[in-house]
Amino acid sequence: MAPDKPLKSIILPPRTILMPTATFSAIITYEHVAEISSWIDCKSSPYSLTKIPYEFQLILRGSTTPQTFWDTCRGHANTVVIIKVKETEEILGGYNPLVWDSNAADAGDGGSWEKTDDSFTFSLKNGNIQNSILSKVKNRDSAIWNAN
């Protein structure tokens, strides 16, 4: 050690990108977004918070009616629907890779089945990722029911 010698230090950039401090959702966290994104891509482990490949955009918030939901979501594909159960604080949701199409719902006897292997539903169990439940499609021919 040389106490009279000036220190030279190269400060390297941080190794990780910090997530924004602002909360983007009143229901889910960035950790939830990483977990849901990994489910969309059928990954066995969650994405890193700095490597999430999707941008979640809010298109509807608050209590709503089925008609408002249809009017807002019509034409959107690759949507994640998230709700928080008031009495239990449980977070429930689902992923729909298909376009929300009310015309398909008007066909036949009050609705129609849509085919996909990629949709799923989930429970985040009071926001705790370790206790999450993921339910995947068993029969692709009757994965999503579009009801009118």
Protein Blocks (a to p, Z undefined) as FASTA:
>chain_A
ZZkbccdddddddfbdcddfbdfbfkbcfklmmmmmmmmnopabdcdfklccbdcddfbg
cjddfklmmmmmgopahiacddddfklopacddddfbdcdfklmmgcjhiacdddfkbcc
ddeehoiaklpccdddfblmlmbccdZZ
